[in-house]
Amino acid sequence: MKHIKKIYAFIFFSIIAAILYLFYATSQIQQTLNTNVENIFIKEAQSFAKNINEEMLKHIQHNPYEELKKNPQLQMNMEHAISILVNNSFKYIFVLYRDKNGNYRYLLDGSKEKSHFNQRLSVDKLLWNKVYDTQKPLILNQQKLDSLWITYLKPVIFDKQTKAIIAIDFSTELPQNIYHAIKPLNKIFFYIFIAIGLLILILVYQSIIGMKVKRESITDPLTQTYNRNYLRDLLNHIDITNYQIIMLDIDHFKQINDNYGHKAGDYILAMTAQLMQKEIRENDILIRFGGEEFLIFIKKSSADTHLAYNIAQRVRKTIDSHLFNYENKEISITVSLGITCQPEHFKSASLAIKNADEMLYIAKREGRNKVVATIPNRSATNEMQLKSIDDVKAALDEERVICYFQPIYNTQTEEILKYEALVRIREKDGSITPPLAFLNSIMYTNIYNDLTKKVLESVFKQIKEKKVVISVNLNFSDILNNKIFDLIIDELETHKDLSSWLIIELLEYELIEEISIIQDHLLQIKEYGVKIAIDDFGSGYANYNIFKQLPIDILKIDGSLIRDINTSEASYKITHSIVLLAKEFNITTVAEFVHSQSVLETIKELHIDEAQGFHLAKPSPYI
């Protein structure tokens, strides 16, 4: 259907373009014909003037005025010769001179209505004097739409001085004839344009009617929000990774219908929708999901990953504090909300919506009038206060951003080989805030860049003092980000002699895009002696193509596999296959989250090179 509309649009605009071209072409033809007619008459006038000039030079020696005045017969003969040239087009041909006072007077007149010798003629002195003084011919064009009237002026020169001016006036009605010949075509084009204009008006009217019908089909008539028809269409083309999803339900709505009637319930629904619409932003999408349930698609903001949670709390508080006045009865309600903060972790938008519904169910089960969100490690997040950009900036300014270090051991000798740097914020009361509480809120901001720089400086300081290998965590998006990449290169340049002690761990769970740029940037980093590790390999997005695409030195096997490797046959076999593949590429393997001696023995059995975890050592602010 979309292709048919495009074809119709192409044909429609092609017709308009063709008509415009024809209209332009006919105008050009008319102009060209008029120009050609003008050129023909000008050439003929030039020929007449040349003949008259030659005739005067032939019979007059020095001063036309003096000699013609003394010889009336010569004057008559020359006027007769000029009169032969006069016709319907060239009606006025005469010769004038300029007297001492600057006035122009007749010498010769070949027209039928002859003027007297030396009679004064009123002319545009400015133009005639130009011809007199420059001794160059001049064409005075008075072309109109329906006629052509031109005066050709040519100086008559004796002894290098202008003694007279030949003036030839010619006119023709040919432009009028051309205009009348082309006029019917212009009328045809005009009527076609009117027809097209009417057609456009009809199409616009039909489009408006169609849009109105479409709008009504996707709008809930009670709340004036979008309905499930719109949702079905939305899910076909929306990029769900750009949104967070809120599911809202009015608490105890059945009791409102039972106690106050269905009209009161309808009023509550409509007013609740209005309140929600005021609290969300213009690019957010509000949908009545059914009954007293609503869906809100919150457009993500790179500066605030908890945006949906904050909006949901604002909506909850607004509705909780609002008194609905229906027929002099004050009704107060509450709402429960469930949020899917990261829909991209679900296979489809429907599953992400289902997850928001599950969070809504939890909110209702926990007492209603609550917001429950699927934030990673949600239980931990609920126990900590999430940090804002300003909080992180203050921590940077006050030197409260620090690194903890977790040792990484050789699995066979159980000796410490290196450390992993883990960023933390030390609060003013001495407590420590983990990265989960602040990294998401500063991602893709200048504060994130400043924090990255701070971590790299701290790591290089420890390398210099302790002479140990230390790894830092980055995302693939950091390597793509030119600002972060330039920052990394600057730090490596500053610490060239220490760069070979650094390992950069890249989080494998990110979907890798623009692989050629990442490859190029990593190769530039490796030129400083830095080793590249892939972190969390084996998690949801394990991609074996990275072995041939990226210059990997180390593979850190995801903790979800290592955690139960001693009890799960599937985890054991998957890990075993990863280790075998890494050995084929001469890549060092590291087991994360080693939490027991049994797990340690199992990874030794699999010949995993290195290990880290709480069983071996917890992160510490000291090396």
C-alpha positions, 0 to 999 in steps of 0.5 A: 500500500505504501509503494502504491501511494509513492507511485501515485505521488510520483505520477502526480508530481510528474504531471505538475512538473510537465505542465510547469515546464510546458508553461515555461517553454511557451513563455520562453518561445514568446520571448524568443520570438519577440527578441528575434522580431526586435533583432530583425527590425534593429538590423534593418534600421541599422542598414537604413541608417548606414545608407543615409549616413553614406549618402550625407557624407557623399553630398555634404563636405563639412557642416550639414546645417550650413550646407543644407541651409544654403542648398534647398535642392540638396535638402529636397533630394535627400529627404526624397531619398529618405522618404523611400525607406518609410513604410508601415513599420518605419514611419519616422526617419529624420536627421537632427543636429544640436544647436549652440543652446543644446536643442535638437533641430531638424535637418532632414525629415523623410516622414509623410508629415514633414517638419520644417528645416531647423524646426526644434524637436523635443527629445530626451536630451540626456540620451541624445547627448550621450550619442552625440558625445560618445559617437556611438549608436543607441537603441531606445526600446519601448517594447510592450506586451502587445507592440514593439516601438524602438528608436535607433539613433546613429551619429553622423560624424564629419572630421571626427566630430558629431554634426548630426544624429540619424533617428529612425523610429520603427514599430510593429504589432507582431508581438501582439500577434504572437501573444494572441497566438500563444494565449489559448495555450496559456488558458489551457494551462490555467484551466489545468492548474485550476483542475489540479488545484481542485484535485489537491483540495479534494485530496487534502479534504479526504486526507483530513477526513481519513486522519480524523477517522484514523485518529478516532480509531486509535483514540480512547473516546473516554480518556482521549488517550491512545487505545490498544489499536494504536498499541498494536500498530506501535509495537510493529515499528517502535524501537523498544530500546529507546523507551522505558515502560510503565504499567499503571493501575487504579487501586480498588477501582471496582469499589469506585464503580460499586459505591459511586456508579459507573459514570463516576468511574468514567469521570475518574478514568478521564481525570486520571488520564489528564493528570498523567498527561500533565506529568509526562513529557511531549515525546512520551506515549500514554495508552489506555491498556484496558479497564483501569490500566494504562501504559506509558512509554517513557522516551529514554534520556542518556542523562537519566537512566532512572527517568521512568522511575522518577516520572512514575513517582511523580504521577503516583504522588500527584494522583494520591494528593488530588481530590476528584470532585464528582457531583459534590462528592470528593473521591480520593484514589491511589495508583500502583505502578510497575516499570520495565527499565531496560526493555532491550533485555527482553526478546520482544516488546510484548515480554517487556510489557508483561514484565511491567505488568508483573512489577505492577502485580508486585506493587499491588501485592506489597500494599498498593500506592507503590512503584516497583521497577526492574532495575538491575540488582533491584533488591540492592538498588532498593537498599541504596540511594541512587546518585544524581549527576550533581552527586557524582560531580561533587564526589569528583570535585571533593576527591571522594571517587576512589578505586578498590582492587580485587586480586586475580590469582594463578589457578595452579600456584594460587599466587596473585598475578594482577588486580582489577580496579573497581570504582567506588564513591566514599560518602562524607559519612565514610560509607562506600557507594558501589558503581551500580548506584551512580554509573547509569545516571552519568553515562554519556555525560561529561561527568562520565568522561571525568570519572573515567579520567580519574580512574585511569589516573588512579590506576597508573598511580598504583602501577607506578608505586606498586609495579603491578598489573591492573585492569580497568573496566570500559564499555565498547561504547567508550571505545567508539566514543571519540572523547573517551578514546582520545582521553584514553590515548592521552593518558597512555601517552602521559604514562608510556612507560607504565602502559604495558602494565595496564589491561582494559576489560571490555564488557562483552554483553554489549551488542557490538556495532561499528566493529571496524572502528572498534578494531582500529581503536583497540589496535591503536591502544595495543601499540602502547603495550596494553592488553585487551580483555573481554569481560563477562564472556558467556553472558546473554550476548556471547558472540564468537565472531569477536575472536576473529574481529578483535585483538583479544588477549584475555577472556573473563568467563561470566560469573553466571557460568562459574557460580554453579560450574561444580553442580551444573553439567550445562555450565561445566560443558559450556565453560569447557568449550570456551576454554578449549576455544580460547586455548586454540587462539592462545588467549588467557582465560579468567574465571570470575565469581569463584565463591568456594573451594569446590568451584576453585578445584573445578576450574583448575580441572578445566585448566582455566588460567586465572581466577578471582572471587570472594573465596580468594579475596574481596575488593580492597582499597589497598593493594 
